[in-house]
Amino acid sequence: MTFEKQILVTGGLGFIGSNYLNKFVPLYPDRLFINIDAETYAADHDNLTIENAPNYKFSKADIRDLTSLRTAFEQYRPSVVLNFAAETHVDKSITGPALFIETNILGTHNLLTLSSEFKSSRFHQVSTDEVYGSLGPDDSAFTTDSPLLPNSPYSASKASADLLVRSYIKTFGLPATISRCSNNYGPNQDQTKLIPKFISLLLAGAKVPLYAQGENVRDWIFVEDHIDAIDLILQKGEIGKTYNIGGDCELKNIEIVKKLLALTGRDESFIEYVRDRPGHDFRYAIDNAEIGKELDWKPKYNFEAGLAKTFEFYRPKIEGQKHQ
Ligand SMILES: NC(=O)c1ccc[n+]([C@@H]2O[C@H](COP(=O)([O-])OP(=O)(O)OC[C@H]3O[C@@H](n4cnc5c(N)ncnc54)[C@H](O)[C@@H]3O)[C@@H](O)[C@H]2O)c1
């Protein structure tokens, strides 16, 4: 079978990449999706519902390894390279930053080199609002003109990767785009991340640890809104451009916890206030005006609807684990 396009997706066994594949593999049967993933702790084949689709292939490979990546590029000659693969856990980047430098910077550089060499018609880098650093309570939301001021090894490694993408656009004419998204939540997120971890603890009758009195503010987006925005950028985005993607949903962590307490039928005695993480960014907020105006995109899910879907995804899994 011949395909119209070959889309090489990295990190497709993780949270956002798997949601992308589950939605777009069936939607675009004329495109071949090749998922490259190193199967780290964050990967799970069970995240995928499309593993038997005729337009899907999996190849276990590490983006830090140029030789095995080259083999994949030689075999599939991807027209589009969509880079989700990364080390993503901020706490892990504090205890072991080196891996973040290797995967997020050197790994992205390997993909850029090969995309350039094999003349891919599009490279897209999935980045994060954390590259902009932290906002004060009254600061305006981040725009793509905001300076890059990362505060953790994770966000510094993502900002470095973004700058490498920029350099490949400017120096080598690579047709690339970047998107910087706010905090995602939804199905398939690793159970070490805030929302699934807290749902799991509360359902098990345990307390949830909350940094800094829960005052930190994040801009939350349901994962499906993020992947829809990426698809739109791939279709209609301007080459060379960076797009911000946010959920228009700023919430303090304590507000999230209160919503989770209500969903799980627990009270505030289930909150354990713990010492803050070093370099903990106080607030992120994303200005969506540009992507809204240019690509006519806006988030479809409000937080209540997204959280209800998320809770219904995790509840049977967590209750199943309890009964094993
Ligand atoms: N989760 C969020 O809230 C959020 C927000 C904005 C941007 N992002 C970005 O989106 C992307 C995906 O995030 P996620 O939350 O799905 O991450 P995740 O940690 O759930 O998944 C990452 C995936 O990448 C794979 N991977 C890691 N190192 C690899 C390597 N060296 N070679 C090949 N594969 C490797 C892992 O095995 C895993 O399947 C990341 O680039 C992240 O920076 C995430």
The ligand as an ORCA input file, in Angstrom:
! r2SCAN-3c Opt
* xyz 0 1
  N       2.451     17.235     29.535
  C       2.338     18.555     29.406
  O       1.600     19.208     30.151
  C       3.084     19.284     28.309
  C       2.814     20.632     28.087
  C       3.480     21.292     27.049
  C       4.387     20.612     26.271
  N       4.662     19.309     26.522
  C       5.627     18.632     25.656
  O       4.924     17.634     24.934
  C       5.778     16.525     24.674
  C       5.128     15.229     25.159
  O       4.889     15.362     26.559
  P       4.174     14.193     27.378
  O       3.556     14.812     28.562
  O       3.362     13.369     26.463
  O       5.440     13.353     27.846
  P       5.551     11.871     28.403
  O       6.664     11.904     29.387
  O       4.224     11.328     28.802
  O       6.000     11.028     27.106
  C       7.250     11.178     26.514
  C       7.451     10.013     25.554
  O       8.741     10.210     24.941
  C       9.451      8.978     24.986
  N      10.888      9.254     25.067
  C      11.558      9.821     26.108
  N      12.875      9.858     25.826
  C      13.015      9.336     24.576
  C      14.134      9.118     23.743
  N      15.370      9.423     24.143
  N      13.942      8.575     22.516
  C      12.672      8.245     22.097
  N      11.585      8.407     22.867
  C      11.753      8.953     24.091
  C       8.967      8.290     26.247
  O       9.218      6.900     26.215
  C       7.489      8.641     26.247
  O       6.745      7.697     25.494
  C       7.094     16.825     25.379
  O       8.000     17.317     24.425
  C       6.748     17.911     26.378
  O       7.832     18.765     26.629
  C       4.029     18.612     27.520
*
